[in-house]
Every structure is written in C-alpha cells, then in structure tokens.
C-alpha cells in the first residue's frame, strides 16, 4: 500500500516522472560527458607525452573526429536519416570548417619553427 502511494507521487526522487531527467536533458548530459572525457584524454596524451609526435597527431585527429560527431549528435541534434536536406548541408558545412581549422593549425605549427626569427645572445 505504501509503495503505490510513493510511485504515484511526482517527486524529484521519482526518476521516471522527474522533469530534470527527461530525454532532452539526458542527451545533453551524455554529450557533455563524452566531450569532457575526450577532452581529458586528449589533454593527458599531450601532457604526459605518451606517443611519438606523428602518432600523437593521428590519435588526436581520431579523438577530434569522434568529438565532432558527438557534438553534432547530442548538441546540434543533426540526424542524417532525416528527409530535411538542410541538416545535411549544415553537417557538410561544419565538416568543411573543422577541416580547414584543423589543417590550418597543423600547417601553422609545422612551419612555426621555420619562420621564427631567433637571435642567440652569447655572453
């Protein structure tokens, strides 16, 4: 008898009826946790210098691609299966912008040492 009264009550502890744990908020929480996890893993790979330079770039690129898809699915709510083709155009636009930023950053970092003007002062 007591269990039935507790189940019918719309309290915060009743996770099935709680407004804070509906599917919309749950998707944002999952996306945030995935993004946070991938960011921490990326930071630790660079900070602890776990791999060689080339392998670090490859692993970080893979983590970048996974995080972009997590952002697209959980925060932008873009779905490839939709009949709305504007979602696909937005997805292609985001991928082009991300690839330009990524390739440009790698190119700048690669040529940064070559283009630096270094003056050595000997005492």
N, C-alpha and C positions, 0 to 999 in steps of 0.2 A: 504494500500500500504506500509506503513512504517512497519507494523508488519511482512509482508512477508520478507522484507529485513533483519530484525533483526533475524528472525528464521533461515534464510539460512546462517547467519554468524557463523563461528566456533569460538566463543569467550569462554573465561573461564566462563562467566556467563550463557552460554547455557549448562545446566546440562545434557541434552541428548547426546550431542556430546563431552563433555569435557573428556579429556584423564585421568584426575585425579579421576574421579568418575566412572570408568568402573567397571564391576563386580568383577574383580580380586582385585582391591584396596578396593572396598566396603566390600568384605568378610573379608579382614584383619582389616578394621575399626570396623566391627561388632564384630569380635573375640576379638580385643583389648578392646572394651568397655565392653563386657561380662566378660572378665578376670579381668579388672580393678574393675568392680562392685563387682564381687565375692570376690576379694582380700580385698576391703574396708569393705565389710560386715563381712568377717572373722576376720579382724583386730578389728572392732568395737565390735564384740561379745566377743572377748578375753579381749580387753582393758577395756570395760565397765562392764565386769563380769555379763552378762545378765542372764546366766543359771547356773545350778549346774555343777560340773565337768564332770559327766557322760553325761549329756545332751549336754554340750559344745562339747565333743568329738564326739558324734553322729551327731550333726548339722554340725560341721566342716568336718566330713567324708562325709556327703551328699554334702556339697559345694565343697569338693575336687573332688568327682566323677563327678559332673556337670562341673567343670572347666576342668577336664581331657578330657571329651567328647567335650567341646568347643574347646580345643587346638587341638584335633585330627581332628575335622571337619574343623575349619577355618584356622589353620596354617599348619598342616600336609597334609591336603586335602585327607584324607583316607576315602574311601566310602565302606561300607560293601556290597553294591549291585554290585560292580564290579566283573567281572569274573577273574580278576587278583588276585590270591590267595596269592601273596607276600604281598599285602596290609593287608590281614587278619593275616598273620604271624607277620608282624610288629606291628599290633594292639595288638595281644596277648603278644608279647614281651614287649611292653610298659606297658601293664597292669600288667604283672608279676613284672617288675622292680619297678613300682609305689607301688604295694602292698608290696614288700619287704622293700622298703624305709619307707612306712607308718607304717607297723607292727614293723619294727626295731626301728623306732623313738618312738613309743608308749611304746615299751618294755624297751628301754633305759631310758625314762623319768619316767616310773613306778618304775624301780629299782635304780634310781639315788640316792634317799634319803637313801635307804638301804645300798648302797655301799659307801657312803661318810664317810670319817673319820673326825669326828667333835671333836675338842678339845675345851672345855669350860674353860676359864680362869676367875677365881673369884678373885676379889681384896679384 
